[in-house]
Amino acid sequence: MKYVFFLNMGGVNELDECEVFLKNMFNDPYILGIKNVFLRKFVAFMIRKSRLKVMKQNYERMGGKSPLTEITQSLCDKLNSKTRECKFDFISLYVPPFANEVFAKYSFKKNDEIILFPLYPHHSKTTVTTSLEVVQNELKKNQNPAKIKIIDIFYKNELYNEMIIKHILEKKKEYDYKTLIFSAHSLPLSIIKKGDLYEKHIQEHVSILKEKLKNEFDQILLAYQSKLGPVKWLEPNTSDILVNLDEKALIYPISFCIDCSETIFELGIEYRHLAKSDYELIACPNDSDEFVEFILNQT
């Protein structure tokens, strides 16, 4: 039997989980790279207390929760209905369902195969590495006897990119805008300078898609969202692009596979009052038929 587990940061399922998310996220050494554990915990505590109220207010505007868990569950349900060879489930890093809770549902055998599938098209230590490390440590703790396989990053995958192009062009039929913005989650430059591959992969991915879409748009831009704090992050900022944009635009959240607070709230709500011109947000792959087909092809 094959067991496929999707890995993601996770989305807040209720307002009380906001503090849990912030605590776990900023105590992650790959997110907050302070080597001294005591100092990291103190800084994480201060960040948590300073951001908690605003985070809760943002989630209240989204209906009290992130859509990520429900969409991921729907994706698993669709996949499980398509095949009996694999069992699909998901694990969140910072909020439930945690790895120990998910693995407790299964009794793995020696001939089983566990497939770990990080839902990140591009590699970063802050996403792929930390998720895999936590999950693999949990499997070792349980003396798991099954074989383990890891699905690698997939931004170069032809089937995946055909899906993205299809979703973009479907939106363009509704809104014939001439500008397309690929909005990626930003990272501090300090992480990139330490050798993180994320920026390189994002740029390569945008180049692949630009080549395929060059006859559909007058301009195709790459920008980065979700900057936090006073340190330097990847630029240009999506918010700055929208402030100065004279043309109506489509926005595709290129670094996300499942819609979450960064897409639904930040791109869908928060940035709208900054934008000089109208824009339309394209949904992530989510539980679409094309994404289901891509995943089945990978597993």
TORGUPA-448934 format. One record per atom (N, C-alpha, C): x, y, z; residue in three letters. Coordinates in steps of 0.02 Angstrom, whole numbers, padded with zeros to 5 digits, always signed. Example, Ala and Ser with C-alpha at 12.3 -4.5 7.8 and 13.67 -1.06 7.14 Angstrom:
BEGIN
+00660-00284+00390ALA;+00615-00225+00390ALA;+00660-00165+00390ALA;+00642-00112+00354SER;+00684-00053+00357SER;+00645+00002+00394SER;
This chain:
BEGIN
+00042-00060+00000MET;+00000+00000+00000MET;+00044+00062+00000MET;+00023+00112-00038LYS;+00058+00176-00038LYS;+00017+00226+00004LYS;+00053+00263+00045TYR;+00022+00316+00085TYR;+00055+00382+00064TYR;+00015+00428+00039VAL;+00041+00493+00017VAL;+00020+00546+00067VAL;+00070+00581+00094PHE;+00055+00634+00143PHE;+00079+00701+00115PHE;+00031+00746+00105PHE;+00047+00814+00085PHE;+00073+00853+00146PHE;+00125+00892+00135LEU;+00154+00932+00189LEU;+00145+01007+00173LEU;+00123+01043+00223ASN;+00114+01115+00215ASN;+00121+01148+00283ASN;+00128+01214+00285MET;+00132+01250+00348MET;+00067+01243+00387MET;+00012+01240+00351GLY;-00053+01234+00384GLY;-00087+01302+00389GLY;-00153+01299+00394GLY;-00192+01360+00400GLY;-00234+01359+00463GLY;-00241+01416+00494VAL;-00280+01422+00557VAL;-00352+01398+00545VAL;-00375+01351+00586ASN;-00442+01323+00580ASN;-00493+01359+00624ASN;-00469+01394+00674GLU;-00511+01435+00718GLU;-00466+01488+00749GLU;-00496+01541+00775LEU;-00457+01598+00798LEU;-00408+01581+00854LEU;-00426+01532+00896ASP;-00382+01512+00951ASP;-00316+01482+00925ASP;-00314+01460+00863GLU;-00254+01431+00834GLU;-00204+01484+00809GLU;-00224+01546+00809CYS;-00178+01599+00786CYS;-00115+01599+00829CYS;-00123+01595+00894GLU;-00066+01596+00939GLU;-00023+01533+00931GLU;-00056+01476+00921VAL;-00020+01413+00910VAL;+00023+01419+00847VAL;-00007+01446+00794PHE;+00030+01454+00730PHE;+00091+01498+00740PHE;+00082+01556+00770LEU;+00137+01603+00779LEU;+00192+01573+00824LEU;+00172+01539+00876LYS;+00221+01509+00922LYS;+00263+01457+00886LYS;+00231+01412+00850ASN;+00268+01359+00816ASN;+00309+01386+00758ASN;+00282+01434+00722MET;+00318+01461+00665MET;+00382+01497+00686MET;+00378+01540+00735PHE;+00436+01580+00753PHE;+00484+01544+00800PHE;+00465+01484+00823ASN;+00513+01442+00859ASN;+00547+01392+00811ASN;+00528+01394+00748ASP;+00559+01352+00697ASP;+00628+01383+00680ASP;+00683+01347+00691PRO;+00749+01375+00678PRO;+00761+01392+00604PRO;+00722+01362+00559TYR;+00730+01378+00488TYR;+00694+01444+00471TYR;+00646+01464+00512ILE;+00611+01527+00501ILE;+00646+01584+00537ILE;+00660+01573+00600LEU;+00694+01624+00640LEU;+00764+01596+00656LEU;+00812+01614+00616GLY;+00878+01581+00618GLY;+00924+01604+00674GLY;+00898+01606+00735ILE;+00940+01624+00793ILE;+00964+01559+00824ILE;+01029+01548+00826LYS;+01056+01484+00849LYS;+01045+01472+00923LYS;+01049+01524+00963ASN;+01038+01517+01035ASN;+00964+01503+01048ASN;+00948+01444+01074VAL;+00879+01423+01082VAL;+00841+01469+01129VAL;+00872+01488+01184PHE;+00839+01532+01233PHE;+00822+01599+01201PHE;+00870+01627+01164LEU;+00860+01692+01132LEU;+00806+01687+01078LEU;+00807+01631+01040ARG;+00757+01622+00988ARG;+00687+01618+01019ARG;+00680+01582+01074LYS;+00616+01577+01107LYS;+00591+01645+01132LYS;+00638+01685+01157PHE;+00619+01751+01182PHE;+00596+01796+01125PHE;+00635+01797+01070VAL;+00616+01837+01012VAL;+00550+01813+00983VAL;+00541+01746+00979ALA;+00479+01717+00954ALA;+00419+01739+00996ALA;+00430+01741+01062PHE;+00377+01762+01108PHE;+00358+01835+01095PHE;+00408+01878+01086MET;+00395+01949+01074MET;+00358+01959+01008MET;+00379+01922+00956ILE;+00345+01928+00890ILE;+00273+01904+00896ILE;+00264+01849+00932ARG;+00197+01821+00940ARG;+00150+01871+00973ARG;+00173+01902+01027LYS;+00132+01949+01063LYS;+00117+02012+01022LYS;+00165+02032+00981SER;+00155+02093+00942SER;+00109+02082+00882SER;+00106+02021+00857ARG;+00068+02007+00796ARG;+00000+01974+00808ARG;-00011+01949+00867LEU;-00070+01908+00879LEU;-00136+01945+00867LEU;-00142+02005+00893LYS;-00204+02042+00886LYS;-00221+02056+00813LYS;-00172+02079+00775VAL;-00182+02095+00705VAL;-00199+02032+00665VAL;-00164+01977+00681MET;-00177+01914+00647MET;-00250+01892+00657MET;-00273+01896+00719LYS;-00342+01876+00734LYS;-00392+01921+00696LYS;-00377+01986+00693GLN;-00421+02032+00658GLN;-00424+02014+00583GLN;-00366+01996+00555ASN;-00364+01977+00484ASN;-00406+01914+00472ASN;-00399+01866+00516TYR;-00437+01804+00508TYR;-00512+01815+00518TYR;-00530+01862+00561GLU;-00601+01878+00570GLU;-00629+01905+00504GLU;-00590+01943+00467ARG;-00612+01969+00403ARG;-00617+01914+00350ARG;-00584+01858+00363MET;-00586+01800+00317MET;-00640+01750+00338MET;-00678+01766+00391GLY;-00729+01719+00414GLY;-00707+01677+00472GLY;-00650+01694+00502GLY;-00628+01659+00562GLY;-00580+01602+00552GLY;-00562+01587+00490LYS;-00515+01532+00477LYS;-00486+01538+00408LYS;-00433+01500+00397SER;-00402+01494+00330SER;-00439+01440+00291SER;-00443+01448+00225PRO;-00475+01395+00184PRO;-00428+01336+00172PRO;-00366+01340+00193LEU;-00316+01291+00174LEU;-00334+01220+00195LEU;-00356+01210+00257THR;-00371+01143+00281THR;-00428+01111+00242THR;-00482+01149+00232GLU;-00540+01121+00197GLU;-00524+01105+00125GLU;-00485+01148+00092ILE;-00468+01135+00022ILE;-00422+01074+00017ILE;-00373+01069+00063THR;-00328+01012+00062THR;-00365+00947+00075THR;-00414+00949+00121GLN;-00455+00890+00134GLN;-00495+00871+00072GLN;-00522+00920+00038SER;-00559+00907-00024SER;-00514+00877-00077SER;-00452+00902-00081LEU;-00404+00874-00128LEU;-00391+00801-00113LEU;-00380+00785-00049CYS;-00369+00715-00029CYS;-00430+00671-00044CYS;-00489+00697-00031ASP;-00550+00659-00044ASP;-00556+00643-00119ASP;-00543+00692-00160LYS;-00547+00681-00233LYS;-00496+00629-00255LYS;-00435+00634-00229LEU;-00383+00586-00247LEU;-00400+00516-00222LEU;-00425+00511-00162ASN;-00443+00446-00134ASN;-00500+00413-00172ASN;-00542+00454-00203SER;-00597+00426-00243SER;-00573+00402-00312SER;-00513+00423-00331LYS;-00487+00405-00397LYS;-00446+00341-00398LYS;-00419+00321-00340THR;-00374+00264-00339THR;-00380+00225-00273THR;-00368+00160-00278ARG;-00366+00118-00218ARG;-00294+00098-00202ARG;-00249+00117-00246GLU;-00179+00099-00236GLU;-00145+00144-00186GLU;-00171+00204-00177CYS;-00141+00253-00132CYS;-00194+00278-00083CYS;-00170+00295-00024LYS;-00211+00330+00025LYS;-00181+00399+00035LYS;-00220+00451+00023PHE;-00196+00520+00027PHE;-00219+00553+00092PHE;-00173+00588+00124ASP;-00189+00624+00185ASP;-00141+00684+00189ASP;-00148+00726+00239PHE;-00105+00785+00243PHE;-00084+00801+00314PHE;-00027+00834+00319ILE;+00004+00852+00383ILE;+00019+00927+00382ILE;+00004+00961+00436SER;+00021+01032+00442SER;+00079+01040+00491SER;+00119+01090+00479LEU;+00179+01100+00520LEU;+00166+01140+00583LEU;+00124+01191+00578TYR;+00117+01238+00634TYR;+00050+01235+00671TYR;+00000+01206+00640VAL;-00066+01196+00673VAL;-00090+01126+00656VAL;-00140+01100+00693PRO;-00166+01034+00676PRO;-00193+01032+00605PRO;-00189+00972+00573PRO;-00166+00907+00601PRO;-00090+00900+00599PRO;-00059+00888+00656PHE;+00013+00878+00661PHE;+00032+00807+00641PHE;+00096+00797+00629ALA;+00121+00732+00604ALA;+00103+00675+00650ALA;+00113+00684+00716ASN;+00099+00629+00762ASN;+00026+00610+00762ASN;-00018+00659+00754GLU;-00090+00646+00753GLU;-00110+00607+00690GLU;-00080+00626+00634VAL;-00097+00594+00570VAL;-00070+00523+00568VAL;-00007+00514+00587PHE;+00023+00447+00584PHE;-00011+00398+00632PHE;-00040+00424+00686ALA;-00074+00381+00735ALA;-00134+00346+00704ALA;-00159+00371+00647LYS;-00217+00341+00615LYS;-00199+00278+00575LYS;-00134+00267+00563TYR;-00113+00215+00517TYR;-00067+00164+00551TYR;-00070+00102+00526SER;-00024+00049+00547SER;+00017+00028+00486SER;+00076+00057+00479PHE;+00117+00044+00420PHE;+00150-00024+00425PHE;+00155-00057+00368LYS;+00188-00123+00364LYS;+00252-00119+00323LYS;+00290-00173+00327LYS;+00357-00173+00296LYS;+00354-00161+00221LYS;+00304-00186+00187ASN;+00300-00179+00114ASN;+00264-00115+00093ASN;+00241-00075+00140ASP;+00208-00012+00124ASP;+00260+00040+00102ASP;+00235+00090+00067GLU;+00278+00146+00047GLU;+00245+00211+00069GLU;+00283+00250+00105ILE;+00260+00316+00126ILE;+00290+00368+00079ILE;+00246+00408+00048ILE;+00269+00459+00002ILE;+00256+00528+00034ILE;+00309+00564+00046LEU;+00304+00631+00074LEU;+00303+00681+00018LEU;+00251+00722+00015PHE;+00239+00766-00042PHE;+00232+00838-00017PHE;+00288+00875-00009PRO;+00282+00946+00010PRO;+00246+00985-00044PRO;+00194+01022-00025LEU;+00156+01061-00074LEU;+00188+01128-00087LEU;+00252+01125-00105TYR;+00291+01185-00123TYR;+00324+01172-00190TYR;+00308+01211-00242PRO;+00339+01200-00307PRO;+00414+01215-00308PRO;+00436+01260-00263HIS;+00505+01284-00263HIS;+00537+01266-00196HIS;+00601+01255-00196HIS;+00635+01234-00135HIS;+00655+01294-00092HIS;+00642+01288-00028SER;+00670+01333+00022SER;+00678+01295+00087SER;+00730+01312+00123LYS;+00739+01280+00189LYS;+00682+01298+00236LYS;+00650+01356+00224THR;+00596+01379+00267THR;+00530+01343+00254THR;+00527+01304+00201THR;+00466+01268+00185THR;+00480+01193+00178THR;+00514+01174+00125VAL;+00526+01103+00111VAL;+00569+01069+00164VAL;+00628+01099+00178THR;+00675+01067+00224THR;+00645+01058+00294THR;+00615+01111+00321THR;+00588+01106+00389THR;+00530+01057+00393THR;+00486+01057+00343SER;+00430+01010+00342SER;+00454+00938+00340SER;+00500+00923+00295LEU;+00525+00855+00289LEU;+00561+00833+00353LEU;+00600+00878+00382GLU;+00637+00861+00442GLU;+00591+00842+00500GLU;+00539+00882+00511VAL;+00492+00868+00565VAL;+00456+00802+00553VAL;+00433+00790+00493VAL;+00394+00729+00478VAL;+00438+00667+00481VAL;+00499+00672+00453GLN;+00544+00614+00455GLN;+00565+00597+00527GLN;+00575+00648+00568ASN;+00591+00635+00638ASN;+00533+00600+00674ASN;+00473+00618+00656GLU;+00414+00586+00686GLU;+00410+00512+00664GLU;+00425+00499+00602LEU;+00425+00430+00577LEU;+00478+00388+00612LEU;+00537+00417+00622LYS;+00590+00381+00658LYS;+00570+00366+00730LYS;+00537+00414+00760LYS;+00515+00407+00829LYS;+00468+00347+00837LYS;+00427+00336+00786ASN;+00379+00281+00787ASN;+00408+00217+00759ASN;+00473+00216+00745GLN;+00507+00157+00716GLN;+00468+00131+00656GLN;+00452+00176+00612ASN;+00413+00159+00553ASN;+00450+00108+00509ASN;+00417+00052+00489PRO;+00451+00001+00449PRO;+00445+00011+00374PRO;+00402+00057+00352ALA;+00389+00065+00280ALA;+00446+00101+00244ALA;+00447+00092+00178LYS;+00494+00129+00136LYS;+00470+00201+00130LYS;+00516+00247+00125ILE;+00498+00319+00121ILE;+00523+00347+00055ILE;+00479+00382+00021LYS;+00496+00416-00042LYS;+00476+00489-00035LYS;+00516+00534-00064ILE;+00501+00605-00061ILE;+00489+00632-00132ILE;+00433+00666-00141ILE;+00420+00700-00204ILE;+00458+00765-00206ILE;+00500+00773-00256ASP;+00543+00832-00261ASP;+00503+00892-00285ASP;+00534+00950-00281ILE;+00504+01012-00307ILE;+00484+01001-00380ILE;+00434+01038-00403PHE;+00403+01021-00467PHE;+00389+01081-00512PHE;+00424+01136-00501TYR;+00409+01196-00541TYR;+00428+01188-00614TYR;+00470+01139-00630LYS;+00488+01128-00701LYS;+00443+01076-00734LYS;+00399+01045-00696ASN;+00357+00991-00722ASN;+00309+01018-00776ASN;+00309+00986-00834GLU;+00270+01010-00890GLU;+00195+01008-00876GLU;+00173+00954-00845LEU;+00101+00947-00830LEU;+00079+01001-00780LEU;+00121+01015-00731TYR;+00106+01067-00682TYR;+00101+01135-00716TYR;+00147+01150-00760ASN;+00147+01215-00793ASN;+00091+01221-00845ASN;+00072+01167-00876GLU;+00014+01168-00921GLU;-00049+01187-00882GLU;-00054+01161-00821MET;-00110+01177-00777MET;-00111+01252-00761MET;-00054+01279-00741ILE;-00050+01350-00724ILE;-00071+01393-00784ILE;-00045+01377-00841ILE;-00061+01416-00902ILE;-00136+01411-00917ILE;-00164+01352-00911LYS;-00236+01342-00923LYS;-00277+01386-00875LYS;-00259+01387-00811HIS;-00296+01427-00762HIS;-00289+01502-00775HIS;-00230+01522-00796ILE;-00219+01594-00813ILE;-00261+01614-00873ILE;-00259+01573-00925LEU;-00295+01590-00987LEU;-00371+01586-00977LEU;-00394+01542-00934GLU;-00466+01540-00919GLU;-00488+01605-00886GLU;-00446+01631-00841LYS;-00462+01695-00808LYS;-00458+01752-00859LYS;-00412+01747-00905LYS;-00403+01800-00955LYS;-00464+01804-01003LYS;-00498+01748-01012LYS;-00559+01749-01052LYS;-00613+01791-01018LYS;-00613+01791-00952GLU;-00661+01831-00914GLU;-00640+01904-00910GLU;-00575+01914-00900TYR;-00547+01982-00891TYR;-00488+01989-00938TYR;-00499+02021-00994ASP;-00447+02026-01045ASP;-00397+02081-01028ASP;-00363+02072-00971TYR;-00313+02120-00949TYR;-00246+02104-00982TYR;-00205+02155-00993LYS;-00143+02147-01031LYS;-00081+02139-00986LYS;-00091+02143-00921THR;-00035+02136-00873THR;-00047+02075-00829THR;+00005+02036-00820LEU;+00003+01978-00776LEU;+00058+01986-00723LEU;+00039+01978-00660ILE;+00088+01982-00605ILE;+00093+01913-00572ILE;+00153+01886-00570PHE;+00165+01826-00530PHE;+00187+01850-00461PHE;+00146+01835-00410SER;+00162+01856-00342SER;+00186+01796-00302SER;+00248+01800-00279ALA;+00279+01746-00239ALA;+00287+01769-00167ALA;+00284+01722-00121HIS;+00298+01739-00051HIS;+00370+01760-00046HIS;+00382+01814-00011SER;+00450+01841-00005SER;+00490+01803+00049SER;+00555+01815+00048LEU;+00600+01789+00099LEU;+00652+01843+00117LEU;+00676+01844+00178PRO;+00730+01891+00194PRO;+00792+01877+00151PRO;+00826+01929+00130LEU;+00887+01921+00090LEU;+00941+01883+00127LEU;+00940+01887+00193SER;+00991+01852+00233SER;+00986+01776+00222SER;+00925+01751+00214ILE;+00915+01679+00201ILE;+00940+01661+00131ILE;+00925+01703+00083ILE;+00948+01691+00014ILE;+01024+01691+00011ILE;+01056+01738+00046LYS;+01129+01744+00045LYS;+01164+01684+00076LYS;+01127+01646+00117LYS;+01155+01586+00147LYS;+01148+01525+00101LYS;+01125+01537+00040GLY;+01122+01483-00009GLY;+01054+01453-00022GLY;+01001+01483+00006ASP;+00934+01457-00007ASP;+00918+01464-00082ASP;+00889+01412-00110LEU;+00877+01408-00183LEU;+00812+01441-00205LEU;+00774+01466-00159TYR;+00706+01489-00173TYR;+00703+01542-00229TYR;+00742+01595-00222GLU;+00739+01649-00272GLU;+00758+01624-00341GLU;+00809+01582-00345LYS;+00831+01554-00409LYS;+00775+01513-00441LYS;+00741+01472-00401HIS;+00687+01431-00427HIS;+00627+01472-00449HIS;+00610+01524-00411ILE;+00555+01568-00430ILE;+00570+01602-00497ILE;+00630+01629-00503GLN;+00649+01664-00565GLN;+00648+01616-00625GLN;+00673+01556-00616GLU;+00673+01506-00669GLU;+00601+01488-00689GLU;+00559+01481-00639HIS;+00489+01463-00652HIS;+00454+01518-00691HIS;+00463+01579-00671VAL;+00431+01635-00706VAL;+00457+01639-00778VAL;+00521+01626-00789SER;+00549+01626-00857SER;+00515+01573-00901SER;+00504+01514-00872ILE;+00470+01460-00909ILE;+00400+01482-00929ILE;+00363+01510-00882LEU;+00294+01530-00895LEU;+00290+01591-00941LEU;+00337+01637-00933LYS;+00337+01697-00977LYS;+00345+01677-01050LYS;+00388+01630-01062GLU;+00400+01607-01131GLU;+00336+01579-01162GLU;+00297+01543-01122LYS;+00235+01513-01146LYS;+00178+01563-01152LYS;+00183+01618-01115LEU;+00128+01666-01113LEU;+00144+01733-01147LEU;+00202+01737-01178LYS;+00226+01801-01204LYS;+00180+01834-01255LYS;+00142+01793-01291ASN;+00096+01821-01341ASN;+00027+01839-01313ASN;+00017+01826-01248GLU;-00048+01837-01217GLU;-00051+01903-01177GLU;+00007+01928-01157PHE;+00009+01988-01114PHE;+00060+02038-01139PHE;+00045+02102-01127ASP;+00092+02155-01145ASP;+00151+02157-01096ASP;+00137+02142-01033GLN;+00191+02139-00983GLN;+00176+02085-00932GLN;+00230+02050-00913ILE;+00226+01998-00862ILE;+00277+02015-00808ILE;+00255+02024-00746LEU;+00298+02047-00692LEU;+00304+01995-00637LEU;+00360+01996-00603LEU;+00370+01956-00543LEU;+00376+02003-00483LEU;+00338+01987-00430ALA;+00341+02027-00369ALA;+00336+01980-00309ALA;+00353+02007-00250TYR;+00354+01967-00189TYR;+00310+01998-00135TYR;+00273+01956-00101GLN;+00226+01980-00050GLN;+00246+01955+00020GLN;+00210+01979+00070SER;+00213+01955+00139SER;+00277+01973+00176SER;+00307+02029+00158LYS;+00366+02052+00194LYS;+00348+02066+00267LYS;+00394+02050+00312LEU;+00382+02059+00384LEU;+00443+02088+00418LEU;+00435+02141+00456GLY;+00490+02168+00495GLY;+00535+02215+00455GLY;+00587+02242+00488PRO;+00629+02295+00459PRO;+00686+02271+00415PRO;+00700+02205+00413VAL;+00757+02180+00374VAL;+00740+02181+00300VAL;+00792+02175+00258LYS;+00783+02177+00185LYS;+00757+02109+00161LYS;+00705+02113+00118TRP;+00674+02054+00089TRP;+00680+02056+00013TRP;+00662+02002-00019LEU;+00662+02000-00092LEU;+00615+02054-00119LEU;+00635+02085-00173GLU;+00596+02138-00204GLU;+00590+02125-00279GLU;+00544+02162-00313PRO;+00499+02215-00287PRO;+00441+02187-00248PRO;+00412+02229-00205ASN;+00354+02209-00165ASN;+00291+02211-00209ASN;+00249+02161-00201THR;+00186+02160-00239THR;+00145+02222-00224THR;+00144+02243-00161SER;+00104+02303-00143SER;+00130+02365-00179SER;+00196+02372-00186ASP;+00225+02430-00221ASP;+00208+02428-00295ASP;+00210+02369-00325ILE;+00192+02362-00396ILE;+00120+02385-00406ILE;+00075+02364-00362LEU;+00004+02381-00370LEU;-00009+02455-00359LEU;+00029+02486-00314VAL;+00021+02558-00302VAL;+00036+02599-00364VAL;+00084+02575-00403ASN;+00107+02614-00461ASN;+00083+02587-00528ASN;+00040+02536-00527LEU;+00020+02504-00589LEU;-00037+02543-00623LEU;-00025+02564-00685ASP;-00076+02602-00722ASP;-00126+02557-00757ASP;-00108+02495-00770GLU;-00151+02449-00807GLU;-00186+02399-00761GLU;-00245+02378-00781LYS;-00279+02323-00746LYS;-00238+02260-00754LYS;-00240+02217-00703ALA;-00194+02159-00704ALA;-00228+02096-00677ALA;-00200+02040-00697LEU;-00214+01975-00667LEU;-00156+01958-00620LEU;-00171+01928-00564ILE;-00118+01907-00517ILE;-00122+01832-00507ILE;-00064+01799-00515TYR;-00060+01727-00502TYR;-00012+01716-00444TYR;-00035+01685-00389PRO;+00009+01672-00331PRO;+00054+01611-00342PRO;+00111+01622-00373ILE;+00151+01569-00402ILE;+00184+01521-00351ILE;+00193+01543-00289SER;+00228+01500-00241SER;+00180+01460-00198SER;+00115+01464-00210PHE;+00065+01429-00169PHE;+00028+01376-00211PHE;+00016+01318-00181CYS;-00025+01267-00213CYS;-00097+01268-00188CYS;-00107+01292-00127ILE;-00173+01294-00096ILE;-00186+01364-00071ILE;-00246+01390-00085ASP;-00263+01457-00060ASP;-00261+01459+00016ASP;-00235+01515+00041CYS;-00223+01524+00113CYS;-00231+01598+00130CYS;-00211+01617+00190SER;-00220+01688+00209SER;-00180+01735+00165SER;-00122+01712+00141GLU;-00081+01755+00098GLU;-00114+01769+00031GLU;-00154+01722+00007THR;-00188+01734-00056THR;-00257+01765-00045THR;-00298+01733-00003ILE;-00367+01756+00007ILE;-00370+01824+00041ILE;-00330+01833+00094PHE;-00333+01897+00130PHE;-00284+01948+00101PHE;-00220+01930+00099GLU;-00170+01979+00080GLU;-00180+02004+00008GLU;-00183+01956-00039LEU;-00193+01976-00109LEU;-00266+01994-00124LEU;-00312+01956-00094GLY;-00382+01965-00111GLY;-00416+02023-00077GLY;-00392+02043-00018ILE;-00425+02096+00021ILE;-00378+02154+00037ILE;-00323+02139+00070GLU;-00280+02191+00099GLU;-00250+02237+00046GLU;-00226+02208-00009TYR;-00191+02249-00059TYR;-00239+02290-00103TYR;-00304+02275-00100ARG;-00350+02308-00146ARG;-00355+02383-00133ARG;-00350+02403-00070HIS;-00356+02475-00055HIS;-00292+02513-00075HIS;-00238+02476-00089LEU;-00175+02507-00111LEU;-00172+02514-00187LEU;-00207+02470-00222ALA;-00198+02465-00294ALA;-00224+02526-00331ALA;-00184+02550-00378LYS;-00202+02607-00419LYS;-00255+02588-00471LYS;-00250+02525-00495SER;-00297+02499-00545SER;-00328+02434-00520SER;-00381+02413-00552ASP;-00413+02351-00533ASP;-00369+02291-00549ASP;-00377+02238-00511TYR;-00343+02175-00528TYR;-00388+02117-00509TYR;-00376+02061-00542GLU;-00413+02000-00528GLU;-00365+01946-00505GLU;-00383+01911-00452LEU;-00340+01860-00423LEU;-00359+01792-00451LEU;-00309+01755-00474ILE;-00320+01687-00499ILE;-00309+01638-00442ILE;-00354+01590-00436ALA;-00350+01542-00381ALA;-00289+01497-00388ALA;-00265+01472-00332CYS;-00212+01422-00332CYS;-00237+01357-00363CYS;-00193+01309-00376PRO;-00216+01244-00403PRO;-00270+01211-00361PRO;-00265+01216-00295ASN;-00317+01192-00249ASN;-00336+01120-00262ASN;-00400+01106-00268ASP;-00424+01038-00280ASP;-00450+01030-00351ASP;-00422+01069-00397SER;-00443+01068-00467SER;-00429+01000-00498SER;-00466+00984-00550ASP;-00457+00921-00586ASP;-00386+00915-00613ASP;-00359+00971-00637GLU;-00291+00970-00665GLU;-00239+00956-00612GLU;-00248+00982-00552PHE;-00200+00970-00498PHE;-00206+00897-00475PHE;-00266+00871-00472VAL;-00276+00800-00455VAL;-00240+00756-00506VAL;-00247+00772-00569GLU;-00213+00733-00622GLU;-00137+00736-00614GLU;-00111+00796-00601PHE;-00040+00805-00592PHE;-00014+00762-00533PHE;-00049+00763-00478ILE;-00028+00726-00418ILE;-00029+00651-00432ILE;-00082+00626-00463LEU;-00086+00556-00479LEU;-00028+00535-00525LEU;-00008+00580-00568ASN;+00047+00567-00614ASN;+00114+00563-00577ASN;+00119+00599-00520GLN;+00181+00600-00482GLN;+00187+00541-00434GLN;+00131+00513-00414THR;+00132+00462-00362THR;+00118+00392-00388THR;
